[in-house]
Structures are given as C-alpha cells and as structure tokens.
C-alpha cells in the first residue's frame, strides 16, 4: 500500500503513479498528471525540496516505474480473484477479466444489453437483433449514416471557422490586436440590438479606440450570440474584422465566431455572431462569468501601424505621437472618458 511504500508515491497526490514516473534532480517522485500541473506554474519547483523543474527536460525514473509495476494489486471487480501486478492490471481490465462490464456486439443494430463478460457469449447466441430482417437493418444503417453526417458537418463547421480566422490574419490590414476578456453578468435593463444582454466585458483598448463585447442568449432559436460595440467617438468609418475565441476550458463547445463590420457613429454595434447553439448555448446562458479572447483586424486603407511592423517608438508605442492622445491613423483626439460607452439602445444605461 501507499502507507508502506511512501518512497514510491507521488509527492503531490500521495498515490502510486499509474503511468510514467517523473522526478526532480534530488529524486522526489511525481506522477505525470501532477508534474504537468506543477510545470504550468510561473516558476515550477519540486513540492518537496523546492528545486526548479525544467518542463522541457523532464527526468524519468525508470527504476521506480519497474518497482511499481511489480507491486501486487487486487482486481477492482469484487467477484474476480485473479492475482495481478500493477503492470498488467490495465490489460486485465480491458480484455481478460470475466467480470468486466461489456456490451453486445450487436449494439450498433440497437441492442441495449449490458452485463459481465462471462455472460456475453450466452446473450449473443440468443440476441434477437442478429435475426432482424434486411429492411430493419437498412433503416438502422441510415440512422447511423445520418448521425455520422451530422458529426462530420459539425467538425467541418469548426474547421471553416478556424480557416476564416487564418484568412483574417493573412489578409491585407493595417494592424491586428488581440485581447483577453473576462465577461461578467449584465444588469437586467441592459439591452443590445433590442435584446437583453447576458454578459458584458470591461471596456478594452484596440486599434486606437475602446470597445466592449456583449453576449446575448436567444431562447427562441437556442443560440448564444456575441456583439462588438464601438465607442461614441468613432466618428469616421472604421472597417474591421473580428474573431472571438474561448479563453478557458469549457464543457460547452464554442465556435470560432468571426464577423466583419464598418463601425461608425450610427453603426456602433456589429451584427450578432453565433458562439454556440443548442445545449451548449443553454449551458453558457447559465454562467455568471466567461473568459473570452478577441482579435481585431484593422481593414482601413493606409500605411501599416508601426507597432504592427515591430517599430516601437520612444514612448513604448507604435507611434511617436501616441503619448499626446492622438490616433496616428486618423488624427482624431481620443476621448477615453467612460461616458462614451453608454448604450444607445432602449435602456439608455451607462456602463462602467
């Protein structure tokens, strides 16, 4: 057990490593999952001796792996009395244990039987799904093909979104800026495009202006949408492409949301872009906060931004006159007051 052999246990989870065994330079053991989690920290160090860990050059302890693989272990299936070692346990549970859970081989034809492997042969000899007429089998095959086609279309749709982002980044533009956003819950009276807003981001700076990103849940079509809003000082047309990506692991599947809009004083809000549909949209609508990432591509005519070309000015920005609060693209004076972000929708509320 772990109590009798602590020298073979992970220093973090205090259990025997199931796969690779890693260590620090002084030999303190870590399992693969805990090692990866520690290496994602800003300064990864061994939890025991605080020696630095190199994520690019992990040290593997082969002796500990072989020692753990020879340790005796009992099959987790209570009725099984086989004598095993930890090294062969996974193979035993996958294909050898007579008391493992299995399904009928005719499950693709609609059989719902589940049971122990020792009863599988007897069931399959009597399974009625094996005696189905051809027309029933053909009907089942068509359903499977429709389901596979639907999954394939979802994968294609996700791939098209990724391709659209690549095309935006490789197209002719003056500047590209990328920002991480933490969305938070809107008040009930905030509306966007005549619909109640669900989440809103703090105002963020990009392309010489400040912006806000909203999300909307459309219960009628069960879609989760996002809308990008420009400030009131956007007096001249600003042609821009934008794309929204997830900024955190989520159970819900989020699309590559891509949009294009010419922002102006009377057209401050983009057309809504779909982030998720169906159950994923309902899951997002129940969240109180959400991490997203947005990229903006400046499509206006003119020379490239200095910062975009890697030419940083003395003030630390892409243009020397940026310190004076002037947008080098259009010569407009930037007004950074938060009052510029009051929504011009029905509620007329202001966002801070």
N, C-alpha and C positions, 0 to 999 in steps of 0.2 A: 504493500500500500504506500501512498504518498507519505504517511507519517513515519514509516520505517525506512524510507529511502529519500530523504529530503534533498540529497545532493543531486538527484536526477530530476527534480521538479523545477518547473519554471519559476523564476524569481518574482513574477508578477501575479499570475493566476494560481500558483502553488499546486499545479497539477502536472501529470506526466505529459510531455509533448506528444501529440498524435502523429505529426509528420516530421519535418526537418527540425533538428535541434541546433540552435544558434547560441553563441556565447560572446561575452566581452573579452578584452585582452587578458583579463585575470581569471577567465574560466567560469564566470557566473552564467548559468543557463537561462535561456529564454526560448519559449515556443515561437513558431513562425508568426502567429497572429499578434502576440504581444510585442514581438520585435518590430513588426511593421508599424504597429500603433505608436511605439516609442520613437521610431525613426521619423514619424510625421511631425514630431515636435520641433520647435525652432532650434533648440540645441539638444539633440538626442544624447542621452547619457545612460549608463547602466543603472538600474534602480537600486542595486546593492552597493557598488563601490563608487558610483558617480564618474566613472571613466568615460570619455567620449566614445560614441558609437559611430562608425562610418557606414551610412546607408548604402553606399556604392560598393563597399567591400565587406560584406558580412562574413563572419567567421563561423564555419560549420563544425560541430563537434560530432564526428563520426563514431567515436568510441561510446559516447552517451546514447546515440541512436541505436547502436547494436545492443547495448545493455538493456535499453528499454524494450526493444523488440523481443528479447528473450524472457521477459518477465511473464509469469503465469497470470492468466485472466479467465474469468468465467463468462460464458456467453450470456448476453443480456436477456435472451429469451429464457424464461424461467424453466420451461419443460426440457430444455436442452442440457445434457450432462457431458458434453464434449469437453475434453481437456485441451486448452488452447494457450497460445502465447500472444502477446500484443501485436507481434509482427504479422500473424496470419488471421487475426480477428476480422479485419475488413473483408477479406476474401471469403471467409466462412459465412459471414452475414449476407454476402451478396449472392453466393451460389451453392453453398454446401449445407447450411443449417436446414434441417427438416421442419423446423418450427418458425421459419421466417414467413412474413406476410407476402403473398403473391396474388396475382390476378390471372384470370383465364386468358388463354392465348386468343380466344375469340372476342376479346374486349373491343377491338375495332369494329366488330359487327354488332355491338350493342350489349354484350354480356356484362352484367354488373357483379358477377360473383367475385368475392374476395375471401381468402382464407389462408390456412397454413400450407406450406409446400408439400407436406405429407398427404394432403387430400386433393392435390391438384390433378393427378392422373385420373383418379376416380371421377372427378367432376367433368373433366374434358371428354371422357368417354361417353358421358351422358348429356353433354351440353346440347340444348335444343338449337342454339344459334348455328351449330355446324350443319344442321339439316334444313336451313332456310332455302326457299325456292329462289331461283335466279332473279326474279323481279324485285324481291326484297333486298337481295344483296346489291343489285344495281342502285336502288334507292339510297341505301346506306352509303355506297361509294360516292354518289352525287353529293350527299351532305358533307362528306369528308372533303371532297374537292372544293365545295363552296367555302367551307371553313378555312382550308389552306389558302384559297384565293384571297379571302379577306385578310388573313395574316400577312400574306405577301403584299397586298395593297398598302397595309399599314407600314410595312418596312420600306416600301417604295416611297411613300409619302414622307417618312422621316428622312430618307436619303435625298429626296428633292429639296427638303428644307436645308439640309447641310450643303447641297450644291448651290442653292440660292445665296447662302452666306458667303461661300467661296467666290461666287461671281461678284457679289458686292465688294468684297475686299480686293479683288483683282481688276475691278473696273476703273475707269478714269475718274479721279476725285482729287480734291484739294487737301483733304485731311480725314483721318479716321481716329476716333476716340472711343475708348472702352471704359465702362464704369460699372462697379459692383454696387448694387442697391439692396437695401433692406426695406421691404414693403411692410406697412403697418395698417391697422384697421381704420377705415374712414368713419366719420360720423354719419348718422342716418340721413342728414339733409344734403350731403354732398352728391351731386349728380354730374355725369359726363355723357355728352351726346343724348341728353334727355333720359338717361338710365341711372339708377343708383350705383354709385361706385362702391366696390368692395374693399380694395386695398389701394394705398397711395404711397409713393416714395417721397422722401425729403427732396427738396429742390437740389439738383446737381448741375455742375458746370460742364459744358461741352460745346465746342465749335464757337466760342465767344459769347454764348448765351447760357441762361439757366433754364432747366427743363423739369418736368415732372412726368412720372409714369403712373398710370392708373390701371387697375384691373376691374373687370365687370363680369358678373355671373348672369348669364341669360338663362333663366329657368325654363322658358318656353322651348328653346332649341337645345337645352342642356349643353351649352358651350361656355367656356371660360375665355374671356377676351382681354386684350390689353390695348391701351390708347396712350399715345405720346402727346404731351401738351407743351407748346412753346410759350414763352412769356409775352406780356403785352408790348414790350419794347421791340418786338420783331416786326419793324415797320416795312422793311424791304423783303421781297420773296426769298425764301431760303429753301432751296431744293435739297432734300436729304433723304437717304435711305437709312433704315434702322433695322436691327435684329435683336431679339430678346432670347436669352438662354437661361436655363436654370442655374442657380448658384449654390445648390446644396443637393445632396442625395434625397430623393423623394420616392414615396410609394407610387404616386401618380406619375403617369407618363406625360411629359411636356414636349410639345413640338418645337421645332425651330421656327419661331414667329418672325416673319420678315414683312416689312412694309416700306412704302415709298410715298412721300408727301411733299408738297410745296407749301411750307409754312409761311403765313403772312398774318397781318393784323386781323383780318376777317376769317382766316382759316388757321386758327391756332392749334386745333386738335386733329390728329391723324384719323384715318379710317380705322375702325377696330380690327385687330388681327387675332386670329384664333390661337390660344395657347394649349387648350385641351378640350376634349369632347367626352360626353358620356359619363361613366363612373369616375374617370379621372377629374373631370370638371367639378363634379359634386364633391369629391374629396378636397379639391383646392378651395371650394367655396366655404368649407368649414374651418379653414385655417385662419388663425389670428395674425400671423406674420409669414413672410415668404422672402427668401433670398433669390434675387434675380441678377442677371448681368445684361447690360445693354450696350450695343455698339452703334455709333452714329457715323455715317459716311457723308461728308460734305460734297455735294454734287454741283455746287455753284461754279461758274466759269471763273477763270483767273489763275494766278500762279499758285504753286504749291506752298503750303504753310511751312515755315522754317523748321518748326518742331517736328513736322512730319518727315522732313528730309534729314533730321538729325542735327540741324544747325541751331544750337541753343544760344540765345543771346546773353549779354552780361547780366541781365536781371533774372536769369534762370528760366525764361520762357522762350517760345519760338520766335517772338518778335520783340524788337527793342522798345517799341512804344507801348507794350502791353502794361508796363507799370503805371502809365498815365490813365488807365481805364479805357483805352480806345481799341476797338476791334480793328486790326490791321486789314481785314478783308474788305470792310465796307466803310470804314472811317466813322462808324457810329459810336457815340458815347454810351457806355454800358451803365445802365442803372440797375444796381444789384439790390434794390430795396425789395423786401419780401412782399410788399403790397402789389408788386407786378404779377403775382401769381394767384390773384383772386380769380375764381372761376366765373366765366361769363354765361354760365348755364342758368337754369331756373332758380336755383337756390341763392345764387349771388353771394355765397360764403367765401371767406378768405382762408388760405392755407398757410400755415406757419411751420 
